[in-house]
Amino acid sequence: MALRGRWSNIFRLGIKELWSLWRDPAMLFLIVYTTTLAVYSAGMAQPETLHHVPIAIVDEDDSALSQRIATAFYAPQFTRPAMISMREVDPGLDAGRFTLVLHIPAHFQRDVLAGRVPQVQLNIDATRMGQAFAANGAVQQIVQLEVAEFVQRDRAVAAQPIELTVRSRFNPALNPAWFGSLMELINIVTMLSIILTGAALIREREHGTVEHLLVMPVTPGEIMLAKVWAMALVVLVATWVSLTAVIRWAIGVPIEGSVPLFLLGATLHLFATTSMGIFMATVARSMPQFGLLMVLVMMPLQMLSGGVTPRESMPLWVQYGMALAPTTHFTELAQAILYRGAGWAVVWPSLVWLLGIGAVLFSLALARFRKTIARMA
């Protein structure tokens, strides 16, 4: 009967948390916005994606080869090239009408056929950093390919000793939307779970409702478990809706693996991050302080967990240190399941890590929560 009463208290306190969240329009807007528009924009507005890049060409050669190069820039990667003169280059770049300006010098075709190495100048608006970096390599590849094919028709070219065949696994078209949307969702799961649990505790402290809980026959562990399961349930449901409606249907990302297995990993991850949110809420004395702590915690969790840069490319001390962060194992688990279709045999170590890290964080948060309540009593 005592055990049943404890679970009843945890359930009823969790329902109270859900009702408090329902009456908080700012938090509801945050949940809806981050799991819909934020995920969609992260997938569809990748800075390295070439989409309608404005390009202009200064053709001083006016030869068959230069015209061949000019017609090699196709939509939707590039806009139709604007044929301009040298006097229009600087004004066009200054006004932002062009991101790229390709200058083909006079006698370009003649020099190429004579075996000389003429210089082709590519002017780039580097203020558009992401797009300019990707466009630089794409333009070089297009020009070299067109020149090679043109020369091969007029002159015998030695065959290459090897042929390299590239096969892109798990993302054949190298579509950045597949990566950006899923990684944004993983970051949002972490952010929302910390914010919701931390804000719930700080809100009760500011409104004075914690004192009401102290006179009730409930323990600090029951109060904390109620906040954990309630906020984790909200984030888990929002994650499933975002994964299904936004990523799979709106963006069109194919989900290769088991969604229930991914949600199991998300549940263990939420167990850790909601505990982290409660711990941070006991350290902060107000919502502004909690917001500053969020910045200090979320930046390394997002940048060093392997979602932006592979962990193998980081220094060893960062790799070992971030092994203690739940986001590292959740990112690894999510990428394996959603991208590569991995099953239980592959991801079970990550699940064990998440469970262990969650247990440690919950214990630390509970100890800190008890001390905070004791000072308030």
Backbone torsions as a table, in degrees:
resi	resn	phi	psi	omega
1	MET	NA	-39.0	179.5
2	ALA	-63.7	-41.8	179.5
3	LEU	-64.9	-41.2	177.8
4	ARG	-63.1	-37.8	178.3
5	GLY	-65.5	-36.6	178.4
6	ARG	-65.8	-45.5	178.9
7	TRP	-64.5	-33.7	176.6
8	SER	-65.0	-41.8	177.9
9	ASN	-62.7	-43.7	180.0
10	ILE	-62.1	-41.9	-179.7
11	PHE	-65.5	-46.4	-177.2
12	ARG	-68.5	-38.1	176.4
13	LEU	-66.3	-35.6	176.5
14	GLY	-65.0	-40.0	176.1
15	ILE	-61.8	-38.0	176.6
16	LYS	-61.5	-39.4	178.1
17	GLU	-64.0	-39.7	179.4
18	LEU	-65.3	-40.4	177.7
19	TRP	-66.0	-37.9	177.8
20	SER	-64.2	-40.2	177.7
21	LEU	-66.4	-38.7	179.9
22	TRP	-62.3	-29.9	-179.9
23	ARG	-90.9	9.2	179.5
24	ASP	-111.9	92.9	-175.5
25	PRO	-63.7	-30.7	-179.2
26	ALA	-65.4	-43.8	179.2
27	MET	-68.3	-38.3	177.9
28	LEU	-63.8	-41.2	177.3
29	PHE	-63.2	-40.3	178.9
30	LEU	-60.6	-44.1	-179.5
31	ILE	-63.3	-47.8	-177.5
32	VAL	-65.7	-44.4	-177.3
33	TYR	-65.0	-47.9	-175.1
34	THR	-67.1	-33.3	-177.1
35	THR	-89.2	-3.5	178.7
36	THR	-121.4	-78.4	-174.9
37	LEU	-64.9	-39.5	-179.2
38	ALA	-65.2	-43.1	178.7
39	VAL	-66.6	-42.8	-178.9
40	TYR	-64.1	-45.1	-179.2
41	SER	-67.0	-35.4	178.1
42	ALA	-65.2	-33.3	179.2
43	GLY	-80.0	-36.5	-172.5
44	MET	-97.0	-8.1	-177.5
45	ALA	-122.4	45.8	177.8
46	GLN	-67.2	130.3	-175.6
47	PRO	-67.3	-26.0	-178.5
48	GLU	-86.4	0.6	-179.6
49	THR	-77.6	132.1	175.9
50	LEU	-87.9	111.2	-179.0
51	HIS	-146.2	110.7	179.8
52	HIS	54.0	49.7	177.0
53	VAL	-73.2	120.9	-179.3
54	PRO	-71.3	122.8	-176.5
55	ILE	-130.5	144.5	175.5
56	ALA	-128.6	153.9	-177.8
57	ILE	-129.9	130.9	171.4
58	VAL	-101.7	104.8	-175.6
59	ASP	-104.2	96.6	178.5
60	GLU	-92.9	-3.4	-179.6
61	ASP	-95.0	-39.7	179.9
62	ASP	50.4	50.4	-179.0
63	SER	-114.5	177.2	178.4
64	ALA	-64.2	-37.9	-179.8
65	LEU	-68.9	-43.4	-179.4
66	SER	-66.0	-37.6	177.1
67	GLN	-69.0	-33.0	176.4
68	ARG	-64.1	-41.6	178.5
69	ILE	-65.6	-40.7	-177.4
70	ALA	-64.1	-31.0	-178.9
71	THR	-90.9	7.0	-177.4
72	ALA	-92.0	-2.7	-179.5
73	PHE	-97.4	106.7	-171.9
74	TYR	-104.4	158.2	169.0
75	ALA	-78.7	155.3	3.4
76	PRO	-89.9	0.6	-179.6
77	GLN	-65.1	-41.1	-177.6
78	PHE	-126.5	155.1	169.0
79	THR	-79.0	168.9	176.7
80	ARG	-63.8	124.4	-175.6
81	PRO	-58.6	135.0	175.4
82	ALA	-90.7	126.7	178.9
83	MET	-87.0	114.2	-175.1
84	ILE	-128.1	171.9	176.2
85	SER	-100.1	172.2	-179.0
86	MET	-63.7	-31.2	-179.9
87	ARG	-66.5	-21.2	-176.9
88	GLU	-93.4	-3.4	-175.1
89	VAL	-66.9	-58.7	-177.0
90	ASP	-62.8	-45.8	176.9
91	PRO	-60.6	-37.0	179.8
92	GLY	-67.2	-40.6	177.4
93	LEU	-70.2	-40.3	179.7
94	ASP	-62.8	-37.9	-178.6
95	ALA	-81.9	-6.7	179.7
96	GLY	77.7	16.8	179.3
97	ARG	-75.2	-25.4	-178.2
98	PHE	-129.0	141.3	169.3
99	THR	-93.4	-32.3	-178.4
100	LEU	-128.5	140.6	171.7
101	VAL	-133.1	116.9	-179.0
102	LEU	-100.4	123.8	-178.8
103	HIS	-107.3	113.8	176.5
104	ILE	-101.1	116.2	-173.5
105	PRO	-74.6	168.7	176.4
106	ALA	-66.8	151.1	180.0
107	HIS	61.1	26.7	-178.0
108	PHE	-64.6	-49.6	-179.0
109	GLN	-63.9	-41.2	-180.0
110	ARG	-61.6	-43.1	-179.8
111	ASP	-67.1	-38.6	179.5
112	VAL	-62.8	-45.8	-178.6
113	LEU	-70.2	-24.3	178.7
114	ALA	-83.7	-1.7	178.8
115	GLY	87.2	3.3	176.1
116	ARG	-80.7	171.0	-176.8
117	VAL	-116.1	85.4	178.8
118	PRO	-71.5	153.3	-179.4
119	GLN	-98.7	128.0	174.7
120	VAL	-109.5	124.6	-175.5
121	GLN	-97.2	132.5	176.0
122	LEU	-116.2	113.4	176.9
123	ASN	-94.2	129.3	-174.3
124	ILE	-124.4	134.9	171.3
125	ASP	-80.5	95.6	-173.4
126	ALA	-75.0	-5.3	175.3
127	THR	-69.3	-23.9	173.5
128	ARG	-91.8	72.6	-161.7
129	MET	-60.2	-54.2	-175.6
130	GLY	-62.4	-47.3	-179.4
131	GLN	-67.6	-38.9	-178.7
132	ALA	-65.5	-38.6	-179.3
133	PHE	-64.0	-44.4	179.6
134	ALA	-70.5	-38.6	-178.7
135	ALA	-67.2	-31.9	179.2
136	ASN	-57.7	-50.9	179.2
137	GLY	-66.8	-36.7	-178.6
138	ALA	-66.6	-42.6	-179.7
139	VAL	-66.1	-42.4	177.9
140	GLN	-59.3	-43.5	-179.7
141	GLN	-65.1	-41.4	-179.7
142	ILE	-64.4	-46.6	-178.8
143	VAL	-63.1	-45.6	-179.4
144	GLN	-64.2	-38.9	179.6
145	LEU	-67.0	-43.2	-179.9
146	GLU	-66.2	-39.9	178.5
147	VAL	-65.9	-42.1	-179.6
148	ALA	-63.7	-41.8	179.4
149	GLU	-68.9	-35.8	178.7
150	PHE	-66.9	-43.3	-179.5
151	VAL	-68.3	-36.1	-177.5
152	GLN	-63.8	-28.0	177.6
153	ARG	-73.1	-28.1	-174.9
154	ASP	-102.8	-17.6	-176.1
155	ARG	-147.0	141.8	179.0
156	ALA	-67.8	133.6	179.8
157	VAL	-115.0	133.5	-178.6
158	ALA	-62.9	138.0	179.3
159	ALA	-70.2	144.8	178.4
160	GLN	-72.2	143.1	-177.6
161	PRO	-68.2	-23.2	179.4
162	ILE	-135.7	161.7	174.0
163	GLU	-125.5	118.8	-178.9
164	LEU	-92.9	120.4	177.8
165	THR	-106.9	121.2	-177.8
166	VAL	-102.3	128.2	176.7
167	ARG	-125.8	116.3	-178.1
168	SER	-88.8	112.5	179.4
169	ARG	-83.6	146.3	171.9
170	PHE	72.0	-17.7	176.2
171	ASN	-151.8	72.6	-171.4
172	PRO	-58.1	-36.2	-178.3
173	ALA	-87.0	1.3	-177.9
174	LEU	53.5	44.5	-178.3
175	ASN	-79.9	114.5	-177.9
176	PRO	-67.1	-18.7	179.3
177	ALA	-63.7	-31.3	179.2
178	TRP	-63.1	-40.1	-178.0
179	PHE	-79.0	-46.8	-173.9
180	GLY	-62.8	-42.0	-176.6
181	SER	-69.1	-43.4	-178.4
182	LEU	-68.7	-40.5	178.7
183	MET	-66.7	-35.1	176.1
184	GLU	-64.4	-40.8	178.3
185	LEU	-63.4	-40.2	178.8
186	ILE	-62.7	-43.0	178.0
187	ASN	-65.2	-37.1	-178.6
188	ILE	-68.9	-37.2	176.8
189	VAL	-57.3	-44.8	178.6
190	THR	-65.1	-47.5	-176.3
191	MET	-63.4	-47.8	-177.6
192	LEU	-63.3	-42.1	-177.2
193	SER	-63.4	-40.0	179.1
194	ILE	-69.6	-44.2	-177.3
195	ILE	-65.4	-45.9	-173.9
196	LEU	-65.1	-45.4	-179.1
197	THR	-70.4	-42.7	179.8
198	GLY	-64.8	-43.1	179.8
199	ALA	-66.6	-34.2	179.0
200	ALA	-62.7	-43.2	-179.4
201	LEU	-70.1	-43.3	-179.6
202	ILE	-66.0	-37.1	178.7
203	ARG	-62.8	-41.6	178.1
204	GLU	-66.0	-37.4	179.0
205	ARG	-67.1	-41.3	-179.4
206	GLU	-70.5	-33.1	-179.9
207	HIS	-86.4	-8.0	178.8
208	GLY	80.4	12.8	-179.3
209	THR	-81.1	-12.5	176.0
210	VAL	-64.4	-37.6	178.3
211	GLU	-62.1	-33.4	176.9
212	HIS	-64.8	-38.5	179.2
213	LEU	-67.4	-31.2	-177.9
214	LEU	-66.6	-26.4	-179.5
215	VAL	-89.7	-2.6	178.5
216	MET	-90.3	156.8	-179.9
217	PRO	-79.0	60.3	178.6
218	VAL	-129.5	152.9	-179.6
219	THR	-99.0	160.7	175.2
220	PRO	-57.4	-35.3	178.2
221	GLY	-63.7	-38.7	178.2
222	GLU	-67.7	-40.6	178.1
223	ILE	-62.0	-44.4	-177.7
224	MET	-69.6	-42.2	178.0
225	LEU	-61.6	-35.8	178.6
226	ALA	-64.0	-43.6	178.9
227	LYS	-66.1	-38.2	-178.1
228	VAL	-64.3	-51.1	-175.0
229	TRP	-70.9	-33.5	-178.4
230	ALA	-68.7	-50.3	-178.2
231	MET	-70.1	-35.0	177.4
232	ALA	-65.1	-37.4	178.3
233	LEU	-64.3	-42.1	179.5
234	VAL	-62.2	-46.9	-178.7
235	VAL	-66.8	-37.6	-179.2
236	LEU	-65.2	-43.8	177.6
237	VAL	-64.1	-43.7	178.3
238	ALA	-62.9	-36.1	178.0
239	THR	-64.7	-45.0	179.6
240	TRP	-63.6	-41.4	179.0
241	VAL	-64.9	-44.2	179.9
242	SER	-64.8	-41.5	-179.9
243	LEU	-64.4	-39.1	-176.6
244	THR	-81.6	-51.7	-171.8
245	ALA	-81.9	-41.1	-174.2
246	VAL	-89.1	-55.5	-172.9
247	ILE	-73.8	-47.1	-175.0
248	ARG	-79.2	-43.8	-174.1
249	TRP	-90.7	-52.6	-174.6
250	ALA	-71.9	-45.6	-178.0
251	ILE	-88.5	-29.1	178.6
252	GLY	85.3	29.5	178.0
253	VAL	-82.5	123.5	177.9
254	PRO	-74.8	128.9	177.5
255	ILE	-94.1	114.7	-172.6
256	GLU	-81.5	-36.7	-170.8
257	GLY	-99.1	-165.6	-176.3
258	SER	-83.3	119.8	177.2
259	VAL	-66.1	-42.3	176.3
260	PRO	-58.7	-37.9	177.9
261	LEU	-65.8	-39.5	176.3
262	PHE	-63.6	-41.8	179.3
263	LEU	-66.6	-31.4	174.2
264	LEU	-63.3	-45.9	176.7
265	GLY	-63.0	-38.3	177.7
266	ALA	-64.0	-36.1	178.6
267	THR	-63.3	-45.7	178.0
268	LEU	-65.2	-37.5	177.0
269	HIS	-64.3	-41.1	178.5
270	LEU	-65.6	-33.5	175.5
271	PHE	-58.4	-39.2	-180.0
272	ALA	-76.5	-45.6	-173.9
273	THR	-74.4	-33.1	175.1
274	THR	-66.5	-36.9	174.3
275	SER	-63.4	-39.4	176.7
276	MET	-62.4	-39.1	179.0
277	GLY	-63.7	-40.4	178.2
278	ILE	-66.5	-40.7	178.4
279	PHE	-61.0	-44.7	179.7
280	MET	-65.5	-34.1	179.4
281	ALA	-69.2	-28.0	176.8
282	THR	-77.1	-23.3	177.5
283	VAL	-80.8	-43.7	-179.2
284	ALA	-76.3	148.5	180.0
285	ARG	-103.0	-8.9	-179.8
286	SER	-155.4	169.7	179.3
287	MET	-64.7	-39.7	175.9
288	PRO	-59.1	-41.7	177.0
289	GLN	-64.6	-38.8	177.7
290	PHE	-62.9	-39.1	177.5
291	GLY	-63.1	-39.7	177.2
292	LEU	-65.5	-40.2	176.4
293	LEU	-62.9	-36.8	178.1
294	MET	-59.1	-41.9	179.8
295	VAL	-63.4	-44.3	-178.7
296	LEU	-65.7	-32.0	-176.5
297	VAL	-88.1	-43.4	-173.0
298	MET	-69.8	-35.6	-177.5
299	MET	-59.1	-54.1	177.9
300	PRO	-66.2	-33.2	179.1
301	LEU	-63.7	-38.2	-179.2
302	GLN	-79.3	-42.0	-172.8
303	MET	-80.6	-28.6	-171.5
304	LEU	-111.3	7.5	-177.1
305	SER	-90.2	-1.1	179.9
306	GLY	99.5	-0.7	179.6
307	GLY	-81.3	-27.4	179.1
308	VAL	-99.7	-49.0	179.5
309	THR	-126.1	136.6	178.1
310	PRO	-56.8	139.5	-178.3
311	ARG	-62.0	-28.8	-179.9
312	GLU	-64.1	-21.0	-179.9
313	SER	-86.9	-4.7	-177.0
314	MET	-93.1	160.9	174.4
315	PRO	-59.1	153.5	-176.1
316	LEU	-60.8	-38.1	-177.6
317	TRP	-66.6	-30.6	175.4
318	VAL	-71.4	-41.0	179.1
319	GLN	-60.9	-46.5	-179.1
320	TYR	-69.1	-39.7	180.0
321	GLY	-65.8	-42.2	-178.5
322	MET	-75.1	-9.5	174.2
323	ALA	-65.8	-17.8	178.2
324	LEU	-89.5	-1.6	-180.0
325	ALA	-95.0	135.2	-179.8
326	PRO	-65.3	-29.7	-178.6
327	THR	-64.8	-29.8	178.8
328	THR	-61.1	-48.3	-177.2
329	HIS	-76.2	-30.9	177.0
330	PHE	-69.4	-40.0	176.6
331	THR	-62.5	-45.0	178.5
332	GLU	-61.8	-43.1	179.7
333	LEU	-65.7	-45.9	-177.5
334	ALA	-65.2	-42.1	178.5
335	GLN	-64.1	-40.3	-179.4
336	ALA	-65.5	-41.5	-176.5
337	ILE	-77.7	-52.3	-171.5
338	LEU	-77.2	-34.3	-179.5
339	TYR	-87.5	-49.4	-169.1
340	ARG	-103.7	-1.5	178.0
341	GLY	68.4	30.9	-178.6
342	ALA	-69.7	152.7	179.9
343	GLY	-110.1	-165.4	-176.6
344	TRP	-58.7	-38.5	-176.1
345	ALA	-62.6	-24.8	-177.9
346	VAL	-93.0	-38.5	-169.4
347	VAL	-98.6	-2.0	-176.0
348	TRP	-62.4	-33.4	175.7
349	PRO	-61.4	-37.7	177.9
350	SER	-65.9	-37.6	177.6
351	LEU	-64.3	-40.2	178.8
352	VAL	-65.5	-42.8	177.1
353	TRP	-59.8	-44.2	-179.5
354	LEU	-63.2	-41.0	178.9
355	LEU	-64.0	-43.9	-179.8
356	GLY	-66.4	-45.8	179.0
357	ILE	-63.6	-39.9	178.3
358	GLY	-62.8	-39.9	179.2
359	ALA	-64.1	-41.0	179.4
360	VAL	-66.1	-47.2	-179.5
361	LEU	-63.9	-38.4	178.2
362	PHE	-64.1	-41.0	179.9
363	SER	-64.7	-44.2	179.3
364	LEU	-64.6	-42.2	-179.9
365	ALA	-66.2	-39.5	179.8
366	LEU	-65.3	-41.0	178.3
367	ALA	-63.7	-42.8	178.8
368	ARG	-67.2	-38.0	179.9
369	PHE	-64.4	-41.1	177.9
370	ARG	-62.3	-40.9	178.6
371	LYS	-65.2	-38.6	178.9
372	THR	-64.5	-42.5	179.0
373	ILE	-67.1	-37.5	-179.4
374	ALA	-63.7	-38.4	178.7
375	ARG	-68.8	-30.3	-179.1
376	MET	-79.6	-25.3	-175.0
377	ALA	-69.9	NA	NA
